[in-house]
Amino acid sequence: MDRGFLKAGHAPTLLAAFLYFDVSFMIWVLLGPLGIAIAHDLHLNAGQKGLLVATPVLAGAGFRVLAGGLVDVFGPRHVAIAAQLTVIIGLVLIWYLAPHTYAQMFGLAGILGIAGASFAIALPLASVWYPPHYQGTALGIAGAGNSGTALASLFAPGLAVLVGWRNVIGLATFPLICVLLLFLVLAKEPANRPPSPGLRAWGSVLGSVDSWLLMFFYSVTFGGFVGLASFLTIYFNDQYSLSPAVAGACTAFVVFVGSFVRPVGGAFADRVGGTKALIVLYAIAAFCFGIISLGLPTIYLAFPAFFFGMLTLGLGNGAVFQLVPTRFPRQVGILTGLVGMAGGVGGFYLALSLGEARQIVNSYGPGFLAFAGICLIACISVVLCHRRWMEKA
């Protein structure tokens, strides 16, 4: 790593942002890895499973907008502490009440959605410490907290078999508490934090075509990433008859890949430009998920396709967020919330569409084919966007 980067910001705060993001994302997608056990216990069909695992993703999308606004007013450190305490208390309460019906599960989904808002808190906390030419790298490192989704996939299915899925909800509070204590020690609010832009800034951001383009771009890369992270354990179990533990391990592996290449995507975008990086990545993603939509007959063929698909989406996540602070340097908190919301909406759509496709036509293929088409549309959009931005430069 560039020595200049190590000296440019505040490494303990960057580490705190990563850890907070990591455990929050682990909690955010918890219903996906637990979905097999929950569906068996509550007798859910494919459509119900899809809606249940997609709901925390949508709730997180909404909370991100609120969190982004609060960050600009109160600062990311204070908002992170408040959000983490809320999630811990909520999970303890849900564990104590022990939900036993499908309807009751949506209360848990709402609590998990608050954890999903961590995106709009951790990234501004990291961003404000680093100069423009290191934004892609800094946000990529903080954003590698996406790996928390892999931790959920790796451990939750096995724990559900050992202690029951309801007790996993209670156990999930322990890593949250440990990281909160570390966060209190490591995270520091910068003295030169930009003043709150106020409500008028929301109007100017929402009135910009560029902000909507960035929202769309992230809805594809991050939406694809988190939608798959939430749903793949169920998919591997249903499509290839893998046990919950093996399905979770397969999901964890491809999610780890997508998570930890995010800094690489940010650094690559710093070097060649975010738009150039995205053009290539969207084209590759469209190809990968188009192949997957054909219904690959064995896990040995499907796994490499998902590996490269998630690798591409992870790189794309870093590339998109290289563009956010460079194009909107004074509204990073607001735009992080809006772009993060769009990513959550994309994830909700993908997880829901896969469940509904399975329920209606008894195949996941149409859901993956539609997503491949969206990746292709995003690729064309970035080409047009690149030309327009180059003309303005």
Beta strands, then each sheet from edge to edge (+ up, - down):
end
